[in-house]
Amino acid sequence: MTTRVSIEHLERLYRDTDDPWNFRSSAYERRRFRATARALPRSRYRAVLEIGCGNGALARHIARRCDRYLGLDAMEKPLATARAALPQARFRQTLLPAPLPRGRFDLILLSEILYFLDPAALGDLARQIDRNHPRADVLCGTWLGPSGNPLQGRQALALYCHASARRFTCLRRGPGYRLDLARGLRR
């Protein structure tokens, strides 16, 4: 049976650093963050929700393109770094599966987060986003290499897309990642 990544695993990752994936120094991550920002279909958003925001590295590329930004992450250590770097943005500690924030988000970012969840949590996440944020664009960034987690990137993305009522299109494949977008559902 596939399970989501435990809080203990996340605590081990963040024990000695707020940046276990070297977001600030990795050329790969800088290219991926720039590609993610370029992939957005709108130049400006009213409200962005990033699920799994970590230390705010992607938020630094996105927050300037929106009126309001809310980032969620399971761990407080990287959130403290994100708050210090982006005082105009909001950050909240949330461990999925959990109810998502209400509000009128017109962009939801799922950047290298899906493979931290299990199939049930992926289905719950997709249904919540579809039900509560039907007009939001949803952009999934997926790492294609070994995740070290029970689910791998491609598998987690496929499970999420299958659970969602949205139609996702692969916008870009980069070295080791892909970006998939679904425009907001029409009512």
C-alpha positions in Angstrom: 0.0 0.0 0.0 1.3 3.4 -0.9 1.4 6.0 1.9 2.1 9.7 1.9 5.4 11.0 3.2 5.4 11.2 7.0 5.9 14.3 9.0 9.0 12.6 10.6 10.5 12.3 7.1 9.9 16.0 6.5 11.4 16.9 9.9 14.5 14.9 9.0 14.8 16.7 5.7 14.6 20.1 7.4 16.6 19.3 10.5 19.7 21.1 9.5 18.5 23.4 6.7 15.6 25.4 5.4 16.7 24.4 1.9 17.2 20.6 1.6 16.9 20.8 -2.3 19.3 23.7 -2.7 16.6 25.9 -4.3 18.8 29.0 -3.7 22.0 27.7 -5.3 20.9 25.1 -7.9 21.1 26.1 -11.5 18.5 23.4 -12.3 16.1 25.0 -9.8 16.6 28.6 -11.1 15.9 27.3 -14.7 12.8 25.5 -13.4 11.5 28.5 -11.5 12.0 30.8 -14.5 10.3 28.2 -16.8 7.4 28.0 -14.4 6.9 31.7 -14.3 7.1 31.9 -18.2 4.5 29.1 -18.5 1.8 31.0 -16.7 -0.9 31.9 -19.2 -1.7 35.3 -17.6 0.7 38.2 -17.0 -1.1 39.1 -13.7 -3.2 37.2 -11.1 -5.4 38.5 -8.4 -4.7 35.7 -6.0 -2.3 32.8 -6.1 -2.2 29.7 -3.8 1.0 27.7 -3.9 0.7 24.3 -2.2 4.0 23.1 -0.9 5.8 26.4 -1.1 8.8 25.4 1.0 11.1 28.3 1.7 9.4 30.6 -0.9 12.0 30.1 -3.7 9.3 29.8 -6.4 7.2 32.4 -4.7 10.0 35.0 -5.4 9.3 34.5 -9.1 5.5 34.5 -8.8 4.5 36.9 -6.0 5.4 40.0 -8.0 2.9 38.9 -10.6 -0.1 38.8 -8.3 -2.0 41.1 -5.9 -2.2 38.4 -3.2 -0.1 35.4 -2.6 -0.7 32.6 -0.1 1.8 29.8 0.3 1.2 26.5 2.2 3.8 24.1 3.5 3.9 21.4 6.1 7.0 22.6 7.9 7.5 25.8 9.9 11.3 26.2 9.3 11.1 26.9 5.5 8.0 29.0 6.1 9.9 31.3 8.4 12.5 31.8 5.6 9.7 32.5 3.1 8.1 35.1 5.4 11.4 36.9 5.9 12.1 37.0 2.1 8.6 38.0 1.1 6.9 40.1 3.8 4.2 41.2 1.4 3.0 37.5 0.9 1.2 35.3 3.4 2.4 31.8 4.4 0.5 29.2 6.5 1.6 25.9 7.9 -0.7 23.1 6.6 -0.1 19.4 6.4 -2.1 17.7 3.6 -4.6 16.1 3.4 -6.4 19.1 5.0 -9.1 21.6 4.0 -7.7 24.1 1.6 -8.1 27.8 2.2 -11.3 29.4 0.9 -11.0 32.5 -1.3 -11.0 33.5 -4.9 -7.7 32.1 -6.2 -7.2 32.4 -9.9 -3.9 30.4 -9.9 -3.0 27.3 -7.9 0.6 26.1 -8.1 1.4 22.5 -7.3 5.2 22.5 -7.7 6.9 19.2 -7.0 4.5 18.4 -4.2 2.2 15.7 -5.6 4.6 12.8 -5.0 4.6 13.6 -1.2 1.0 12.5 -1.1 -0.8 9.2 -1.4 -3.5 8.3 -3.9 -6.3 9.2 -1.5 -4.8 12.5 -0.6 -4.2 13.3 -4.3 -7.9 12.6 -5.1 -9.0 14.8 -2.2 -6.7 17.6 -3.3 -8.0 17.4 -6.9 -11.6 17.4 -5.8 -11.1 20.3 -3.4 -9.5 22.4 -6.0 -12.1 21.6 -8.6 -15.0 22.3 -6.2 -13.7 25.3 -4.3 -11.6 27.0 -7.1 -13.2 26.1 -10.4 -12.1 29.2 -12.3 -8.4 29.0 -11.2 -5.7 27.9 -13.5 -3.7 25.0 -12.0 -0.1 24.5 -12.8 1.7 21.3 -11.8 5.5 21.2 -11.8 6.7 17.6 -11.6 10.2 16.2 -10.9 10.7 13.2 -13.2 13.7 11.6 -11.5 13.5 9.3 -8.4 11.7 11.1 -5.7 12.8 8.9 -2.8 9.1 8.8 -1.8 6.5 6.0 -2.1 5.1 7.7 -5.3 7.2 8.9 -8.1 6.5 12.2 -10.0 4.9 10.8 -13.2 2.7 8.4 -11.2 1.6 11.1 -8.7 0.8 13.5 -11.6 -1.2 10.8 -13.4 -3.2 10.0 -10.3 -3.9 13.7 -9.7 -4.9 14.4 -13.3 -7.2 11.3 -13.3 -8.9 12.6 -10.1 -9.4 16.1 -11.5 -12.2 17.2 -13.7 -9.8 19.5 -15.5 -7.9 18.7 -18.7 -4.2 19.1 -18.3 -1.8 19.9 -21.1 2.0 19.4 -20.9 3.4 22.9 -21.6 7.1 22.1 -21.2 9.5 19.3 -20.6 12.8 20.4 -19.2 15.7 18.4 -18.1 14.3 16.3 -15.2 10.9 18.0 -15.0 7.6 18.8 -16.8 5.0 21.6 -16.4 1.4 20.8 -16.9 -1.4 23.3 -17.0 -5.2 23.2 -16.8 -7.1 26.3 -17.3 -10.1 27.1 -15.0 -13.2 25.1 -15.4 -16.2 26.8 -16.9 -19.5 26.9 -15.1 
